[in-house]
Amino acid sequence: MKKIIDSHMHISKWGEDNIAFCFDTYRSEQNIHAINICAIPLCQSNVCNNILTGFYKIANPNTYVHAGIELIEIPIDNMTENMDAVTQYKELMEIGFDGIKMLEGKPTEHKRIGKNLNHPSLNKLYKEMEKDGAHLIMHVNDPDEFWDLKRAPQWAIDCGWTYTDGTYAPYEQIHKQTLKILEDHPNLLLTIAHFFFCSKEPEILEKLFEKYPNFCVDLTPGGEMYVEFEKNYDYYKSFFNKYSDRLIFGTDRSYMGDKKYADWLFNVVTTFLGTDKEVVSFDNKALKGLGLAQDKIDNIFFANFEKRVGKMPKKMNKTKFKAYIEKYSFALTENDRKNIKALMDKYL
């Protein structure tokens, strides 16, 4: 691979000591050109995760960040009307974030919010982003077996990611809400993570690719995706060739995560997408690389992402970032404030 942008990464642990360096080893060892951090304030200490990733972006300018919206529909104490989703989106873009990441479609968060993905308050956000040509990365659903205890993997059960007790929206309901977003906002620059969990029904993606010119999916595992790629190799080789302009590389690597596993995962995914070699995959069977032409490889590893967010990350506006921190400081813990104060003294 000549150039790689990892479009889907996370930070959840932080402090003054590691903010500038936490992904340096990954970048150097794997020769990564740039990374995109996906902030997920829904499950990472509210707005604190936006602030954390903002400092990382300041310390590492060759970094894209997609920030998250802290929705007024799940109000933080003292939240006011000037913190609605559209206001937050505009603030984040003016600060210098590169797009928006939504976890609202993950069943656990969908349940907690208690709103459909195409709820009017969110439709206002999609409409504004469609008008602006801003990039949205969405996590929608989980593998369909998570709704069936007989098929759910043990690790998902252990994580609390099984949805069989009647309190979670069904897979098809969340899926249909997402299709309605595309129907209502056909030009939205939407990338759905984890192949939209459609590896068993890729014809769904084919129809969406043909209908919506700005719709993409990322290839961040879900190991079940790569098992399906392995089972249907000839079909998927044709699929990846035909739709290489709609597929985006990512790993879901996090700080601090299991480095050994993350390095193994990177090797599996890059070997499959970027070579014709075999690698042992998620089911301990051989996964043969697709053997794509270089232009197709380039599309997947960097060009599609750059077309959506630019060839260079946006520069952070420190004054507006500081104002954002002050506006949302009421939502932070005392420990958050201590960490942030140290970083403000150093970087702002």
Contacts in CASP RR format, 6 or more apart in sequence:
PFRMAT RR
TARGET T0000
AUTHOR 0000-0000-0000
METHOD contacts of the structure
MODEL  1
MKKIIDSHMHISKWGEDNIAFCFDTYRSEQNIHAINICAIPLCQSNVCNN
ILTGFYKIANPNTYVHAGIELIEIPIDNMTENMDAVTQYKELMEIGFDGI
KMLEGKPTEHKRIGKNLNHPSLNKLYKEMEKDGAHLIMHVNDPDEFWDLK
RAPQWAIDCGWTYTDGTYAPYEQIHKQTLKILEDHPNLLLTIAHFFFCSK
EPEILEKLFEKYPNFCVDLTPGGEMYVEFEKNYDYYKSFFNKYSDRLIFG
TDRSYMGDKKYADWLFNVVTTFLGTDKEVVSFDNKALKGLGLAQDKIDNI
FFANFEKRVGKMPKKMNKTKFKAYIEKYSFALTENDRKNIKALMDKYL
1 270 0 8 1.000
1 274 0 8 1.000
1 297 0 8 1.000
1 301 0 8 1.000
2 294 0 8 1.000
2 298 0 8 1.000
3 33 0 8 1.000
3 298 0 8 1.000
3 301 0 8 1.000
3 302 0 8 1.000
4 30 0 8 1.000
4 31 0 8 1.000
4 32 0 8 1.000
4 33 0 8 1.000
4 249 0 8 1.000
4 270 0 8 1.000
4 301 0 8 1.000
4 302 0 8 1.000
5 32 0 8 1.000
5 33 0 8 1.000
5 34 0 8 1.000
5 35 0 8 1.000
5 36 0 8 1.000
5 64 0 8 1.000
5 249 0 8 1.000
5 301 0 8 1.000
5 302 0 8 1.000
5 305 0 8 1.000
5 306 0 8 1.000
6 26 0 8 1.000
6 32 0 8 1.000
6 34 0 8 1.000
6 35 0 8 1.000
6 36 0 8 1.000
6 249 0 8 1.000
6 250 0 8 1.000
6 251 0 8 1.000
6 253 0 8 1.000
7 36 0 8 1.000
7 64 0 8 1.000
7 137 0 8 1.000
7 191 0 8 1.000
7 218 0 8 1.000
7 220 0 8 1.000
7 248 0 8 1.000
7 249 0 8 1.000
7 250 0 8 1.000
7 305 0 8 1.000
8 36 0 8 1.000
8 38 0 8 1.000
8 137 0 8 1.000
8 193 0 8 1.000
8 218 0 8 1.000
8 220 0 8 1.000
8 250 0 8 1.000
8 251 0 8 1.000
8 252 0 8 1.000
9 23 0 8 1.000
9 35 0 8 1.000
9 36 0 8 1.000
9 37 0 8 1.000
9 38 0 8 1.000
9 250 0 8 1.000
9 251 0 8 1.000
9 252 0 8 1.000
9 253 0 8 1.000
9 254 0 8 1.000
10 37 0 8 1.000
10 38 0 8 1.000
10 39 0 8 1.000
10 40 0 8 1.000
10 252 0 8 1.000
10 253 0 8 1.000
10 254 0 8 1.000
10 255 0 8 1.000
11 22 0 8 1.000
11 37 0 8 1.000
11 49 0 8 1.000
11 52 0 8 1.000
11 53 0 8 1.000
11 56 0 8 1.000
11 254 0 8 1.000
11 255 0 8 1.000
12 44 0 8 1.000
12 49 0 8 1.000
12 254 0 8 1.000
12 255 0 8 1.000
12 256 0 8 1.000
13 255 0 8 1.000
13 256 0 8 1.000
14 22 0 8 1.000
14 52 0 8 1.000
14 55 0 8 1.000
14 255 0 8 1.000
14 339 0 8 1.000
15 339 0 8 1.000
15 342 0 8 1.000
15 343 0 8 1.000
16 339 0 8 1.000
16 342 0 8 1.000
16 343 0 8 1.000
16 346 0 8 1.000
18 255 0 8 1.000
19 52 0 8 1.000
19 55 0 8 1.000
19 56 0 8 1.000
19 59 0 8 1.000
19 343 0 8 1.000
20 56 0 8 1.000
20 59 0 8 1.000
20 60 0 8 1.000
22 56 0 8 1.000
22 255 0 8 1.000
22 256 0 8 1.000
23 35 0 8 1.000
23 60 0 8 1.000
23 253 0 8 1.000
23 255 0 8 1.000
25 259 0 8 1.000
26 32 0 8 1.000
26 35 0 8 1.000
26 253 0 8 1.000
26 262 0 8 1.000
27 35 0 8 1.000
29 263 0 8 1.000
30 266 0 8 1.000
33 62 0 8 1.000
33 302 0 8 1.000
34 62 0 8 1.000
34 63 0 8 1.000
34 64 0 8 1.000
34 302 0 8 1.000
34 313 0 8 1.000
35 63 0 8 1.000
35 64 0 8 1.000
36 63 0 8 1.000
36 64 0 8 1.000
36 65 0 8 1.000
36 66 0 8 1.000
36 98 0 8 1.000
36 305 0 8 1.000
36 309 0 8 1.000
37 53 0 8 1.000
37 56 0 8 1.000
37 57 0 8 1.000
37 63 0 8 1.000
37 64 0 8 1.000
37 65 0 8 1.000
37 66 0 8 1.000
38 65 0 8 1.000
38 66 0 8 1.000
38 101 0 8 1.000
38 137 0 8 1.000
39 49 0 8 1.000
39 50 0 8 1.000
39 52 0 8 1.000
39 53 0 8 1.000
39 54 0 8 1.000
39 65 0 8 1.000
39 66 0 8 1.000
39 67 0 8 1.000
39 68 0 8 1.000
39 101 0 8 1.000
40 49 0 8 1.000
40 68 0 8 1.000
40 101 0 8 1.000
40 103 0 8 1.000
41 47 0 8 1.000
41 48 0 8 1.000
41 49 0 8 1.000
41 50 0 8 1.000
41 67 0 8 1.000
41 68 0 8 1.000
41 69 0 8 1.000
41 70 0 8 1.000
42 68 0 8 1.000
42 70 0 8 1.000
42 71 0 8 1.000
42 103 0 8 1.000
42 104 0 8 1.000
42 109 0 8 1.000
42 112 0 8 1.000
42 113 0 8 1.000
43 103 0 8 1.000
43 108 0 8 1.000
43 109 0 8 1.000
44 52 0 8 1.000
45 332 0 8 1.000
45 333 0 8 1.000
45 336 0 8 1.000
46 70 0 8 1.000
46 76 0 8 1.000
46 328 0 8 1.000
46 331 0 8 1.000
46 332 0 8 1.000
47 70 0 8 1.000
47 328 0 8 1.000
47 331 0 8 1.000
47 332 0 8 1.000
48 331 0 8 1.000
48 332 0 8 1.000
48 333 0 8 1.000
48 336 0 8 1.000
48 340 0 8 1.000
49 68 0 8 1.000
50 67 0 8 1.000
50 68 0 8 1.000
50 70 0 8 1.000
50 92 0 8 1.000
50 97 0 8 1.000
50 324 0 8 1.000
51 324 0 8 1.000
51 325 0 8 1.000
51 328 0 8 1.000
51 336 0 8 1.000
51 340 0 8 1.000
53 65 0 8 1.000
53 67 0 8 1.000
54 65 0 8 1.000
54 67 0 8 1.000
54 95 0 8 1.000
54 97 0 8 1.000
54 316 0 8 1.000
54 321 0 8 1.000
55 343 0 8 1.000
55 347 0 8 1.000
56 63 0 8 1.000
56 65 0 8 1.000
57 63 0 8 1.000
57 64 0 8 1.000
57 65 0 8 1.000
57 96 0 8 1.000
57 97 0 8 1.000
57 313 0 8 1.000
57 316 0 8 1.000
58 316 0 8 1.000
58 318 0 8 1.000
58 321 0 8 1.000
58 347 0 8 1.000
58 348 0 8 1.000
59 347 0 8 1.000
61 313 0 8 1.000
61 315 0 8 1.000
62 313 0 8 1.000
63 313 0 8 1.000
64 98 0 8 1.000
64 309 0 8 1.000
64 313 0 8 1.000
64 314 0 8 1.000
65 97 0 8 1.000
65 98 0 8 1.000
65 99 0 8 1.000
65 313 0 8 1.000
66 97 0 8 1.000
66 98 0 8 1.000
66 99 0 8 1.000
66 100 0 8 1.000
66 101 0 8 1.000
66 135 0 8 1.000
66 137 0 8 1.000
67 92 0 8 1.000
67 97 0 8 1.000
67 99 0 8 1.000
67 100 0 8 1.000
67 101 0 8 1.000
68 88 0 8 1.000
68 92 0 8 1.000
68 100 0 8 1.000
68 101 0 8 1.000
68 102 0 8 1.000
69 85 0 8 1.000
69 88 0 8 1.000
69 89 0 8 1.000
69 92 0 8 1.000
69 100 0 8 1.000
69 102 0 8 1.000
69 125 0 8 1.000
70 76 0 8 1.000
70 83 0 8 1.000
70 88 0 8 1.000
70 328 0 8 1.000
70 331 0 8 1.000
71 85 0 8 1.000
71 104 0 8 1.000
71 113 0 8 1.000
71 115 0 8 1.000
71 121 0 8 1.000
71 122 0 8 1.000
72 79 0 8 1.000
72 81 0 8 1.000
72 83 0 8 1.000
72 84 0 8 1.000
72 85 0 8 1.000
72 121 0 8 1.000
73 113 0 8 1.000
73 114 0 8 1.000
73 115 0 8 1.000
73 119 0 8 1.000
73 121 0 8 1.000
74 112 0 8 1.000
74 113 0 8 1.000
76 330 0 8 1.000
76 331 0 8 1.000
77 330 0 8 1.000
77 331 0 8 1.000
78 330 0 8 1.000
79 331 0 8 1.000
83 327 0 8 1.000
83 328 0 8 1.000
84 121 0 8 1.000
84 124 0 8 1.000
85 121 0 8 1.000
85 122 0 8 1.000
85 124 0 8 1.000
85 125 0 8 1.000
86 124 0 8 1.000
86 125 0 8 1.000
86 128 0 8 1.000
89 100 0 8 1.000
89 125 0 8 1.000
89 128 0 8 1.000
89 129 0 8 1.000
89 134 0 8 1.000
90 128 0 8 1.000
91 320 0 8 1.000
91 324 0 8 1.000
91 327 0 8 1.000
92 99 0 8 1.000
92 100 0 8 1.000
92 324 0 8 1.000
93 99 0 8 1.000
93 132 0 8 1.000
93 134 0 8 1.000
94 317 0 8 1.000
94 320 0 8 1.000
95 316 0 8 1.000
95 317 0 8 1.000
95 320 0 8 1.000
95 321 0 8 1.000
95 324 0 8 1.000
96 314 0 8 1.000
96 315 0 8 1.000
96 316 0 8 1.000
96 317 0 8 1.000
96 320 0 8 1.000
96 321 0 8 1.000
97 314 0 8 1.000
98 135 0 8 1.000
98 309 0 8 1.000
98 310 0 8 1.000
98 313 0 8 1.000
98 314 0 8 1.000
99 134 0 8 1.000
99 135 0 8 1.000
99 136 0 8 1.000
99 137 0 8 1.000
99 309 0 8 1.000
100 125 0 8 1.000
100 129 0 8 1.000
100 134 0 8 1.000
100 135 0 8 1.000
100 136 0 8 1.000
100 137 0 8 1.000
101 136 0 8 1.000
101 137 0 8 1.000
101 138 0 8 1.000
102 136 0 8 1.000
102 137 0 8 1.000
102 138 0 8 1.000
102 139 0 8 1.000
103 109 0 8 1.000
103 139 0 8 1.000
104 110 0 8 1.000
104 113 0 8 1.000
104 115 0 8 1.000
104 117 0 8 1.000
104 122 0 8 1.000
104 138 0 8 1.000
104 139 0 8 1.000
105 117 0 8 1.000
105 138 0 8 1.000
105 139 0 8 1.000
105 140 0 8 1.000
105 141 0 8 1.000
105 174 0 8 1.000
105 178 0 8 1.000
106 139 0 8 1.000
106 140 0 8 1.000
106 141 0 8 1.000
106 142 0 8 1.000
107 141 0 8 1.000
107 142 0 8 1.000
107 146 0 8 1.000
107 161 0 8 1.000
107 163 0 8 1.000
107 168 0 8 1.000
107 169 0 8 1.000
107 174 0 8 1.000
108 160 0 8 1.000
108 161 0 8 1.000
108 168 0 8 1.000
110 117 0 8 1.000
110 168 0 8 1.000
110 169 0 8 1.000
110 174 0 8 1.000
111 167 0 8 1.000
111 168 0 8 1.000
111 169 0 8 1.000
115 121 0 8 1.000
115 122 0 8 1.000
116 177 0 8 1.000
117 138 0 8 1.000
117 140 0 8 1.000
117 174 0 8 1.000
117 177 0 8 1.000
117 178 0 8 1.000
117 180 0 8 1.000
117 181 0 8 1.000
118 177 0 8 1.000
118 178 0 8 1.000
118 180 0 8 1.000
118 181 0 8 1.000
118 184 0 8 1.000
123 181 0 8 1.000
123 184 0 8 1.000
123 185 0 8 1.000
126 136 0 8 1.000
126 181 0 8 1.000
126 184 0 8 1.000
126 185 0 8 1.000
126 188 0 8 1.000
127 185 0 8 1.000
128 134 0 8 1.000
129 136 0 8 1.000
129 188 0 8 1.000
129 189 0 8 1.000
130 185 0 8 1.000
130 187 0 8 1.000
130 188 0 8 1.000
130 189 0 8 1.000
133 187 0 8 1.000
133 189 0 8 1.000
134 189 0 8 1.000
135 189 0 8 1.000
135 191 0 8 1.000
135 308 0 8 1.000
135 309 0 8 1.000
136 188 0 8 1.000
136 189 0 8 1.000
136 190 0 8 1.000
136 191 0 8 1.000
137 191 0 8 1.000
137 192 0 8 1.000
137 193 0 8 1.000
137 218 0 8 1.000
138 178 0 8 1.000
138 190 0 8 1.000
138 191 0 8 1.000
138 192 0 8 1.000
138 193 0 8 1.000
139 192 0 8 1.000
139 193 0 8 1.000
139 194 0 8 1.000
140 174 0 8 1.000
140 175 0 8 1.000
140 178 0 8 1.000
140 192 0 8 1.000
140 193 0 8 1.000
140 196 0 8 1.000
140 197 0 8 1.000
141 171 0 8 1.000
141 174 0 8 1.000
141 175 0 8 1.000
141 196 0 8 1.000
141 197 0 8 1.000
142 156 0 8 1.000
142 161 0 8 1.000
142 163 0 8 1.000
142 197 0 8 1.000
143 156 0 8 1.000
143 197 0 8 1.000
143 222 0 8 1.000
143 224 0 8 1.000
144 171 0 8 1.000
144 197 0 8 1.000
144 200 0 8 1.000
145 151 0 8 1.000
145 152 0 8 1.000
145 153 0 8 1.000
145 224 0 8 1.000
146 152 0 8 1.000
146 156 0 8 1.000
146 161 0 8 1.000
146 162 0 8 1.000
146 163 0 8 1.000
147 162 0 8 1.000
147 163 0 8 1.000
147 164 0 8 1.000
147 168 0 8 1.000
147 170 0 8 1.000
147 171 0 8 1.000
148 164 0 8 1.000
149 157 0 8 1.000
149 162 0 8 1.000
149 164 0 8 1.000
152 161 0 8 1.000
152 162 0 8 1.000
156 162 0 8 1.000
178 192 0 8 1.000
178 196 0 8 1.000
181 188 0 8 1.000
181 190 0 8 1.000
182 188 0 8 1.000
182 190 0 8 1.000
182 208 0 8 1.000
182 211 0 8 1.000
182 212 0 8 1.000
182 215 0 8 1.000
186 211 0 8 1.000
186 212 0 8 1.000
187 213 0 8 1.000
187 214 0 8 1.000
188 214 0 8 1.000
189 214 0 8 1.000
189 308 0 8 1.000
190 212 0 8 1.000
190 214 0 8 1.000
190 215 0 8 1.000
190 216 0 8 1.000
191 215 0 8 1.000
191 216 0 8 1.000
191 217 0 8 1.000
191 218 0 8 1.000
191 248 0 8 1.000
191 308 0 8 1.000
192 215 0 8 1.000
192 216 0 8 1.000
192 217 0 8 1.000
192 218 0 8 1.000
193 217 0 8 1.000
193 218 0 8 1.000
193 220 0 8 1.000
194 217 0 8 1.000
194 218 0 8 1.000
194 220 0 8 1.000
194 221 0 8 1.000
194 222 0 8 1.000
194 225 0 8 1.000
195 205 0 8 1.000
195 217 0 8 1.000
195 218 0 8 1.000
195 219 0 8 1.000
195 222 0 8 1.000
195 225 0 8 1.000
196 204 0 8 1.000
196 205 0 8 1.000
196 217 0 8 1.000
198 204 0 8 1.000
198 205 0 8 1.000
198 217 0 8 1.000
199 224 0 8 1.000
199 225 0 8 1.000
199 227 0 8 1.000
199 228 0 8 1.000
199 229 0 8 1.000
200 228 0 8 1.000
202 235 0 8 1.000
202 236 0 8 1.000
202 239 0 8 1.000
205 217 0 8 1.000
205 243 0 8 1.000
205 246 0 8 1.000
206 239 0 8 1.000
206 243 0 8 1.000
208 215 0 8 1.000
209 215 0 8 1.000
209 243 0 8 1.000
209 246 0 8 1.000
215 246 0 8 1.000
216 246 0 8 1.000
216 247 0 8 1.000
216 248 0 8 1.000
216 304 0 8 1.000
216 308 0 8 1.000
217 246 0 8 1.000
217 247 0 8 1.000
217 248 0 8 1.000
218 247 0 8 1.000
218 248 0 8 1.000
218 249 0 8 1.000
218 250 0 8 1.000
219 225 0 8 1.000
219 247 0 8 1.000
219 248 0 8 1.000
219 249 0 8 1.000
219 250 0 8 1.000
219 269 0 8 1.000
219 273 0 8 1.000
219 300 0 8 1.000
220 250 0 8 1.000
220 251 0 8 1.000
220 252 0 8 1.000
221 251 0 8 1.000
221 252 0 8 1.000
221 265 0 8 1.000
221 268 0 8 1.000
221 269 0 8 1.000
221 282 0 8 1.000
222 282 0 8 1.000
223 281 0 8 1.000
223 282 0 8 1.000
224 282 0 8 1.000
226 268 0 8 1.000
226 269 0 8 1.000
226 272 0 8 1.000
226 281 0 8 1.000
226 282 0 8 1.000
226 287 0 8 1.000
227 281 0 8 1.000
227 282 0 8 1.000
227 283 0 8 1.000
228 236 0 8 1.000
229 236 0 8 1.000
229 272 0 8 1.000
229 287 0 8 1.000
230 281 0 8 1.000
230 283 0 8 1.000
230 285 0 8 1.000
230 286 0 8 1.000
230 287 0 8 1.000
230 288 0 8 1.000
233 288 0 8 1.000
236 290 0 8 1.000
237 290 0 8 1.000
237 291 0 8 1.000
240 247 0 8 1.000
240 273 0 8 1.000
240 290 0 8 1.000
240 292 0 8 1.000
240 296 0 8 1.000
240 300 0 8 1.000
241 290 0 8 1.000
241 292 0 8 1.000
241 293 0 8 1.000
241 296 0 8 1.000
244 292 0 8 1.000
244 295 0 8 1.000
244 296 0 8 1.000
244 297 0 8 1.000
244 299 0 8 1.000
244 300 0 8 1.000
245 299 0 8 1.000
245 304 0 8 1.000
246 304 0 8 1.000
247 299 0 8 1.000
247 300 0 8 1.000
247 304 0 8 1.000
248 300 0 8 1.000
248 304 0 8 1.000
248 305 0 8 1.000
249 269 0 8 1.000
249 270 0 8 1.000
249 273 0 8 1.000
249 300 0 8 1.000
249 301 0 8 1.000
249 302 0 8 1.000
249 305 0 8 1.000
250 269 0 8 1.000
251 262 0 8 1.000
251 265 0 8 1.000
251 266 0 8 1.000
251 269 0 8 1.000
253 262 0 8 1.000
253 265 0 8 1.000
253 266 0 8 1.000
267 279 0 8 1.000
268 279 0 8 1.000
268 280 0 8 1.000
268 281 0 8 1.000
268 282 0 8 1.000
268 287 0 8 1.000
271 277 0 8 1.000
271 278 0 8 1.000
271 279 0 8 1.000
271 287 0 8 1.000
271 289 0 8 1.000
272 279 0 8 1.000
272 281 0 8 1.000
272 287 0 8 1.000
272 288 0 8 1.000
272 289 0 8 1.000
272 290 0 8 1.000
273 289 0 8 1.000
273 290 0 8 1.000
273 292 0 8 1.000
273 297 0 8 1.000
273 300 0 8 1.000
273 301 0 8 1.000
274 289 0 8 1.000
274 290 0 8 1.000
274 291 0 8 1.000
274 292 0 8 1.000
274 297 0 8 1.000
274 300 0 8 1.000
274 301 0 8 1.000
275 289 0 8 1.000
275 291 0 8 1.000
276 288 0 8 1.000
276 289 0 8 1.000
276 290 0 8 1.000
276 291 0 8 1.000
277 288 0 8 1.000
277 289 0 8 1.000
278 286 0 8 1.000
278 287 0 8 1.000
278 288 0 8 1.000
278 289 0 8 1.000
279 286 0 8 1.000
279 287 0 8 1.000
279 289 0 8 1.000
280 286 0 8 1.000
280 287 0 8 1.000
281 287 0 8 1.000
292 300 0 8 1.000
318 347 0 8 1.000
318 348 0 8 1.000
321 348 0 8 1.000
322 344 0 8 1.000
322 348 0 8 1.000
325 340 0 8 1.000
325 344 0 8 1.000
329 337 0 8 1.000
332 340 0 8 1.000
END
